[in-house]
Amino acid sequence: MVEVVYFAWLRERIGVPRERVETGAATVSDLVAELSAREPRYAAAFADLAAVRVALDQELSDFDAPLAGVREVAFFPPMTGG
């Protein structure tokens, strides 16, 4: 079981800020594939992964990162600064 958190337009497209997900996914990419297969709203949110960043347990990560031992996966758009 992993806590999945969505920020900004991802939260708006999916319709929830967070959810607990039972998953057998080995990597973040596997989790995205599982979520995208659930419903069209998830598929729409993850349609362009170049516009999505991920953090595992509040540390920036990559989509090929393993999920073993991870408690929280957060998805968000790229941050801009100035």
C-alpha atoms as a printed R data frame, in Angstrom:
   type eleno elety resid chain resno       x      y       z
1  ATOM     1    CA   MET     A     1   0.000  0.000   0.000
2  ATOM     2    CA   VAL     A     2   1.375  3.397  -0.977
3  ATOM     3    CA   GLU     A     3   0.061  6.932  -0.454
4  ATOM     4    CA   VAL     A     4  -0.196  8.740  -3.793
5  ATOM     5    CA   VAL     A     5  -0.392 12.535  -3.714
6  ATOM     6    CA   TYR     A     6  -1.360 14.745  -6.664
7  ATOM     7    CA   PHE     A     7  -0.569 18.463  -6.966
8  ATOM     8    CA   ALA     A     8  -1.757 21.329  -9.183
9  ATOM     9    CA   TRP     A     9  -3.383 20.356 -12.495
10 ATOM    10    CA   LEU     A    10  -2.803 16.644 -11.817
11 ATOM    11    CA   ARG     A    11  -5.065 16.929  -8.767
12 ATOM    12    CA   GLU     A    12  -7.633 18.828 -10.844
13 ATOM    13    CA   ARG     A    13  -7.676 16.223 -13.632
14 ATOM    14    CA   ILE     A    14  -7.815 13.232 -11.302
15 ATOM    15    CA   GLY     A    15 -10.225 14.858  -8.867
16 ATOM    16    CA   VAL     A    16  -8.605 13.888  -5.557
17 ATOM    17    CA   PRO     A    17  -5.623 15.346  -3.694
18 ATOM    18    CA   ARG     A    18  -4.397 11.969  -2.397
19 ATOM    19    CA   GLU     A    19  -5.320  8.316  -2.176
20 ATOM    20    CA   ARG     A    20  -4.008  5.059  -0.788
21 ATOM    21    CA   VAL     A    21  -3.223  2.618  -3.584
22 ATOM    22    CA   GLU     A    22  -2.726 -1.128  -3.370
23 ATOM    23    CA   THR     A    23  -0.136 -1.847  -6.031
24 ATOM    24    CA   GLY     A    24   2.194 -4.527  -7.246
25 ATOM    25    CA   ALA     A    25   4.183 -1.974  -9.254
26 ATOM    26    CA   ALA     A    26   7.950 -2.384  -9.134
27 ATOM    27    CA   THR     A    27   8.762  1.131 -10.402
28 ATOM    28    CA   VAL     A    28   7.139  4.540 -10.651
29 ATOM    29    CA   SER     A    29   6.527  3.887 -14.365
30 ATOM    30    CA   ASP     A    30   4.687  0.673 -13.488
31 ATOM    31    CA   LEU     A    31   2.533  2.589 -10.996
32 ATOM    32    CA   VAL     A    32   1.725  5.239 -13.625
33 ATOM    33    CA   ALA     A    33   0.704  2.463 -16.036
34 ATOM    34    CA   GLU     A    34  -1.569  0.914 -13.385
35 ATOM    35    CA   LEU     A    35  -3.156  4.266 -12.560
36 ATOM    36    CA   SER     A    36  -3.577  5.228 -16.228
37 ATOM    37    CA   ALA     A    37  -5.406  1.961 -16.896
38 ATOM    38    CA   ARG     A    38  -7.950  2.682 -14.122
39 ATOM    39    CA   GLU     A    39 -10.029  5.417 -15.719
40 ATOM    40    CA   PRO     A    40  -9.776  8.075 -18.463
41 ATOM    41    CA   ARG     A    41  -9.127 10.832 -15.896
42 ATOM    42    CA   TYR     A    42  -5.891  9.122 -14.804
43 ATOM    43    CA   ALA     A    43  -4.884  8.474 -18.406
44 ATOM    44    CA   ALA     A    44  -5.441 12.174 -19.178
45 ATOM    45    CA   ALA     A    45  -3.380 13.276 -16.177
46 ATOM    46    CA   PHE     A    46  -0.435 11.060 -17.138
47 ATOM    47    CA   ALA     A    47  -0.705 11.465 -20.933
48 ATOM    48    CA   ASP     A    48   2.441 13.631 -21.140
49 ATOM    49    CA   LEU     A    49   5.016 12.439 -18.626
50 ATOM    50    CA   ALA     A    50   7.453 15.116 -19.823
51 ATOM    51    CA   ALA     A    51   5.159 17.538 -17.964
52 ATOM    52    CA   VAL     A    52   5.150 15.518 -14.722
53 ATOM    53    CA   ARG     A    53   7.710 15.220 -11.938
54 ATOM    54    CA   VAL     A    54   7.743 12.647  -9.151
55 ATOM    55    CA   ALA     A    55   8.989 12.551  -5.580
56 ATOM    56    CA   LEU     A    56   9.362  9.407  -3.495
57 ATOM    57    CA   ASP     A    57   9.055 10.019   0.232
58 ATOM    58    CA   GLN     A    58   9.529 13.746  -0.483
59 ATOM    59    CA   GLU     A    59  12.739 13.328  -2.521
60 ATOM    60    CA   LEU     A    60  12.819 14.093  -6.249
61 ATOM    61    CA   SER     A    61  13.137 10.918  -8.235
62 ATOM    62    CA   ASP     A    62  12.861  9.353 -11.694
63 ATOM    63    CA   PHE     A    63  10.106  7.283 -13.262
64 ATOM    64    CA   ASP     A    64  12.390  4.233 -13.377
65 ATOM    65    CA   ALA     A    65  12.993  4.373  -9.608
66 ATOM    66    CA   PRO     A    66  11.964  1.304  -7.605
67 ATOM    67    CA   LEU     A    67   8.976  1.536  -5.271
68 ATOM    68    CA   ALA     A    68  10.205 -1.053  -2.745
69 ATOM    69    CA   GLY     A    69   9.900  0.447   0.738
70 ATOM    70    CA   VAL     A    70   8.399  3.729  -0.503
71 ATOM    71    CA   ARG     A    71   5.526  5.110   1.598
72 ATOM    72    CA   GLU     A    72   4.569  8.178  -0.460
73 ATOM    73    CA   VAL     A    73   4.625  8.942  -4.182
74 ATOM    74    CA   ALA     A    74   3.883 12.549  -5.171
75 ATOM    75    CA   PHE     A    75   3.169 13.706  -8.716
76 ATOM    76    CA   PHE     A    76   3.412 17.379  -9.674
77 ATOM    77    CA   PRO     A    77   4.209 19.669 -12.617
78 ATOM    78    CA   PRO     A    78   7.747 21.008 -13.033
79 ATOM    79    CA   MET     A    79   8.530 23.849 -10.672
80 ATOM    80    CA   THR     A    80   9.562 27.203 -12.017
81 ATOM    81    CA   GLY     A    81  11.418 29.839 -10.107
82 ATOM    82    CA   GLY     A    82  12.616 33.322 -10.500
